[in-house]
Amino acid sequence: MISYLQYIYKTYINRQMLVLMALGFSSGFPFLLVFGTLSFWLKEIDISLKLIGIFSLVKLPYSLKWLWSPLIDNIKLPVLNKLGRRRSWAVLIQIMLFISIVLMSITDPQKHTLCMALFALLTCFLSASQDIVLDAFRVESFTDYPEKQASGVAIYVLGYRLGLIFSGAGAIYLASIMNWSHVYIIMACGIFVGLSAILYTSEPQKYTYTKYKFEIKDSIKFLKNSIIKPFNDFMSHRYWGWIIVLIFTYHLSNAYFNPMMFPFYIDMGFSKTEIAYVLKIYGMIAAIIGGLSGGIIVMKIGLKKSMIYFGILQCLSTLLFSLQAAYGHNIPLFIIIVTVENFCSGLATTALVAYISSLCNKLYTATQYAILSSFMSISRDVFSSTSGFVAEHVSWEMFFVISALMSLPSILIILLCMRQERN
């Protein structure tokens, strides 16, 4: 036990890792503000489950961020470029993200539903753009030390999940003592965690910009170097088609029920304080242990084997919510299920992000990571928009059974790939 704690301390307690944790927080906290927490707000004002599910479509920019990732990868910002290639874009996007969340805070979703959807869409666009920059920053931080990539992913995911807790349980608790408008203003201040970190650290990698005049021939050259080459490089991977399906389905069981998570809790009779308490205390502890353990387990037994085990645990943890649906308002059971689900989700997320990172060529880091993570986002943000329709036509028990089965294809694909590699 002592040696394990020493290993944790040596691996994760240093300046580089703490910066990555802060950047993970900055990447994570906007997500629930346009997803679960927003769903809670909409449910409270009696918006239908169908419309809440459709609201998931505002997260479409997470799935399409590869379209503008080459621009962020290659365009040099005036004035701010002194901070470096990644840091300059991070600072600009974080400032704009703060403004967009404030715009959400001053909008009444009951009276101005369309305006709320548009501001949520803007927040998603900026959050997805921030992810492009910060994911590239993280991957490039370990270019010279690829063996530390899994540890970097684990601490980044830890920060990401702390950000989710801040904008999930933290926001819901605040909503029990103040109105949602004030809650979202407080949430907007979360951006200063990442902004402080990006100003405190240094650029991970030097980069020489190519000057484009954006005439026809130059635009073709830009398209070839910034989009076509990254695509072609990725397709050089063996089984690249199966890799895409794997990324799409691996986190699907968790992603599909997420839009309905808070509406489900409300239907079970849990109060805001109960939800916030359980998610903040037990969810946070489980997420921390799961994320850090995931990084260590991946390093010990290998990435693909870890993904199989974690994927199975993720499906089973989703299935547990059927028990909650059967027993209703039961706090001890709620604590157990939230703890297990957060722990298993932490394991699975660490493995998936490490896997995607391992596929990226350092020449096209931002673009390739954006492309690959977009497939994960499509399942989370587009496919999951149908969850409200399913939830209205089946029982909660059956809904979670359906959700749990959705990640099984990814496990079969990993097993198939491992078998082919042995032959």
Secondary structure, DSSP 8 states (H G I E B T S, - for coil): -HHHHHHHHHHH-SHHHHHHHHHHHHHHHHHHHTTHHHHHHHHHTT--HHHHHHGGGGGHHHHHGGGTHHHHHH---TTGGGG-HHHHHHHHHHHHHHHHHHHHHT--TTT-HHHHHHHHHHHHHHHHHHHHHHHHHHHHTTSS-GGGHHHHHHHHHHHHHHHHHIIIIIHHHHHTTS-HHHHHHHHHTTHHHHHHHHHHS--SS---------SHHHHHHHHIIIIIHHHHHHTTSTTHHHHHHHHHHHTHHHHHHGGGHHHHHHHTT--HHHHHHHIIIIIHHHHHHHHHHHHHHHHHH-HHHHHHHHHHHHHHHHHTHHHHHHH-S-HHHHHHHHHHHHHHHHHHHHHHHHHHHHT--GGGHHHHHHHHHHHHHIIIIIGGGGHHHHHHHS-HHHHHHHHHHTTHHHHHHHHHHHHHHH-
